[in-house]
Amino acid sequence: MDILFKLPPFGKFVDALNAAGVKTKTARGFWGGVADDGEIVVTSWTDGNDGKGRFYIWRPTTNHGGLKTQWEVGNIRVGTEVRMILLRQRGDVPITQPGRSVAGAVLMPGKWRVVELVDDKDWAAVIEPASATSRRSDAA
């Protein structure tokens, strides 16, 4: 069995945001943002995946960091490359329920690409490592 991801160590969410270029003194209310260089940064939960290396991302309800605006203007679309922060939750609240809190976060290496938009779910898009997308298109 192949390991899909080698996870760097988890740390503070605010540190992962800052490492990705989203400048803030607190992570409260953030679900990603826009880095100083314009790169879009998204988040997903460790259990927010399909088991095949793809993660679900959510359209935020607030605009902390500017991520909600990126969704609204159409910058989150199939093919968009983003950076991804993976979140570990504190406790065991199901992913479909409100009340989750962040226990730790890690900025995942490399770029991730939006591969699917989904309008009829609580989550709104699916991302996978950009390298997986390019390997798949090379094989075609």
N, C-alpha and C positions, 0 to 999 in steps of 0.2 A: 504494500500500500504506500503510495507516494504522499508525502506531506505537502499540502497545498500552500501553506504559508509558514515562513519562519518569522515568528513574532518578536519584535524588539521588546525590551522591558516596558511595562506600563508605568506611567507616572501621573503627574497632575494634568488635568484637562487644560488649564490655563497655559501650562508650559508647552503642551502639544500645539495649541492655537498659535502661540508666539513663535514656536519653531517653524510653523507653516507660513509665517509672515502675517498672520492676523493679529495685529497689535491691540492688546487689551490688558487690563490689570485684574480682571475677573472673568471667569467663564460663565457666570450666571446668565442664563437666558440665551446663550450662544448654541447654535447647531451647525457651526461652520462660519464661513465668511468669505471675504475677498482680501487676499494678501496685498501688501504694498505694491507688488509688481503686477497686480491685476489677476493673478491666478485664483481660481475658485477652489475653496476648501469646503468639503462636506464631511459629515459624520455618519457612522452607522454603528449599531450595537453588535457585540460579538455573536449574539444569537439571531441577528437580523440578516441571515444568509440563506442561500438555497442548498448548501452542502456541496456545491460544485465550484466554489471559488467566486461566486457572485454575491454582492451585498445589496440590500434594499436601502434607499435613502429617502428621506421625508422632506416635503416642502414645509419650511418653518412657518409658524404663525406670527412670529415677531421678526423684526429686521435687524437684530443685533449682528453686527459684523457685515451687514449688507447682503446676506445670502438670499433672503426673501425677494429682494429686488432682482437678483439674478434669475430667479424662477419667473418672476412677473414679466420681465422683458424678453424672455425666451432664450436666455443664454444656457439654461439647463435643457439640453436636447440630445438626441442620439448623436453620438460622435464627439460630444464635448469631453475634453480631458480635464480632470480635476485631481486634487490631492485629497487623500482620505484619512481621517482620524477615526480609529477604531475605539469604541467606548465599552468598558466593562461596567455592568450595573452593580449597585449596592443592593443586596437583598435578592428577592426572586419574583418580582412583579412581572407577570406575563407581558410580552412585547405589545400585545393589543390593548393593554390597560394603561391608564394614566398613573402617574405617581412614581415613575422610575427616577432614580438619581444615579449620578456618575460616581463610581468608585475609583476608576482609573482610566487613562487614555494613552494611546500611542499613535504617533504619526507614522502611517505605513509608508514603506519605501516606494519610490517610483510614482508613476502616474496611473490613474484609473480612468476608464472611459465609460460614459453613459451608453448602455447598450439597449435599453428599453424604457419607454415611458408608460406609466400605467395610471389611468385616470379613475378607475373604479375601486381602488384600494386606499387604505389609510396611508400607505407608503406610495410614493409617486414615481420612483425610477429605480432601475437596477444598474449597478456598476460592476465592472470586473477590471482586473489589471489590464492596462493598455497593451502590455506585451502579449497577453493571451489573445486579445482581439487581432493583433497584427500576425500572430502565428496562425490563427484560424484563416485569415484572408490569404496568407502565403500558401496555405495548403489547398486552397480552392482553385 
